Amino acid sequence: VQLVESGGGLVQPGGSLRLSCAASGFTFSSYVMRWYRQAPGKERELVAAISSGGDRTNYADSVKGRFTISRDNAKKTVYLQMNSLKPEDTAVYYCNVPGAYWGQGTQVSVSS
């Protein structure tokens, strides 16, 4: 099983990034997928989740209206579109299969 995140980087406040998480080694289309983040000195927090079919999503209050989670089951990939980024969004972002697998994380830094 592998979850490989990509798309992180350094962006100015107000900017956008799209994270991707490519999955392999399990039946991707059968699982809920989640994005978490962990900022330095803070606990890991749930950012967004999407149902196996992609028809239901939910978000942390701190990112509602700015972030969008989506998935492409044919490509076995889950995405996190992040708009209007703020310095407080700076963290390592991880994709997750609930109760099972984690990716290695991708760093997102928001700074002027």
Summary of the structure (lengths in Angstrom):
residues: 112
radius of gyration: 13.1
end to end distance: 37.1
largest distance: 40.6
contacts: 332
relative contact order: 0.33
helix: 5%
strand: 51%
